[in-house]
Amino acid sequence: MSGDFLTPKKLEEDGNKSTEAKCLLDLLNEDGWLTGEIVNEASYHIRDRALKFPNLFQQDCSILVCYFCQFVQFAHEELKIHAQSPRKEEFKFSKSMLNM
């Protein structure tokens, strides 16, 4: 893997699409909107840099991809629905959410 946040040059790894661009701005689609793929690419490089240079990043923070945030939001909505249910004891927390 070579490149950094400003100049990504990513070879195909783990089935991810190859990305070669002079700048992340070159990845914008024609209407100028960021796609999830671009945001994930940028967050990948930020996380990579945080691992390489831990003294530059606060250790009490996390850099997450968009999908994870959507997943947690969905799980929270499900939990709120079950919390209002009269049969709360039937709700079983999914351990797969914790990757256990």
Secondary structure, DSSP 4 states (H G I P E B T S, - for coil): -EE-SSSEEE---TTPPPEE-SSGGGGS-TT-PPPHHHHHHHHHHHHHHHHH-GGGS-TT-----HHHHHHHHHHHHHHHHHHTSS-GGG----GGGGT-
